[in-house]
Amino acid sequence: MTQNSKQIAAGAGAFALLYVALYFVSGLIVGNQTLFGLVSLLFLPAFVRLLGFMILGFWIVPALLAATGVLIATGAYDIAPGHDAEIIIGILTAIGGPLGAHFASRLIGLKVTLENLTSRRLLWMSIGCSLGNAVFYRLGLELAGIRMYSTPVATSVFIGDVVGTWVIIYLIKITLTALGRRL
């Protein structure tokens, strides 16, 4: 294993752990499946999809799959009886968010090095990532046979992802500003 692949694996592992931790924090604050028994309007782990894609590219997908596996195994991610729905939705959303971020990055001309990242581009990236996740979540619901409320659920997923992402971004900004003032 090369040094670069070790760094990617370590980064993916860290992002998987961060996703699981934020899932539980989000659950404590507002619940992760409060709307329609499927979604939340404040989904903090959505931040991991965006940041992970910006740092690791599509290598975030295995990290998201691992995180989903942990959440399914612990019973935290429970959508329907059995695990079929969770696995289908978990696979699709692990791909959908990063794919949405990828298309958004191409549309706004974001450089791979992130040297031209601005707050406006970050907003568009978060919208693209959230939209990709919402579309693939809805597709996952359809494939799992959960058709009730699928459009309102997808809309709620989009809102919850954008809000959750920006809550974390602003917490980081506030923390860095406070630390900068102290130093």
Order of alpha helices (4+ residues) and beta strands (2+ residues): alpha-alpha-alpha-alpha-alpha-alpha
